[in-house]
Amino acid sequence: MYLPYASSDLALRYIAKKKPDFIVLLEYSEREPPYLAQWFEQGIPDQSAELIYDEGDSQHERVKIYRWGRHLQRPSTGTFAERTAPERARAAR
């Protein structure tokens, strides 16, 4: 998904509507939407954006990856059998 050439607020509304799992920001260039430079340096200004990767240096292009939607549930750590045991027990009744 490409980000719109618009204001930061409009771009955030667009992202919220599209509901991506991740947002990848590459080091900005002159042709990018104006807010990307700010987002790259200061972070995406939304509670749903969680920075999970930030790598690069002056010799390599920097990359930042944000997980979008903290409100989403994280996968359970148990096995499938452990997670579904209560459901199977109810179905057996």
Helices and strands as residue ranges (DSSP letters): H 8-18, E 22-26, H 35-42, E 49-57, E 60-68, H 80-92
